[in-house]
Amino acid sequence: MTRENAETKARRYLTEGRLIVHRVDGTSITATCRGAGEVYNVSYHRGGWLCECPATGRCAHLVALMLVCVAPPLRRLAS
């Protein structure tokens, strides 16, 4: 069995409705994400992303929030 990477797991969390965005304003976003048995607070505030889970680095909970909040880079059309 292959282990899911953070982006694959984050997309699964989104399709399963595990991310709930609670507040969005000009400088911050707050949400909760249900992981494997626990619910974690995730947020963005003035340029910094934060998740309360024990993982280090970019966890699936943060990636799920980023996927719904950060616009993907624009692709250039072929001329």
Secondary structure, DSSP 8 states (H G I E B T S, - for coil): -----HHHHHHHHHHTT-EEEEEE-SSEEEEEEE-SS-EEEEEEETTEEEE-SS--SS-HHHHHHHHHHS---------
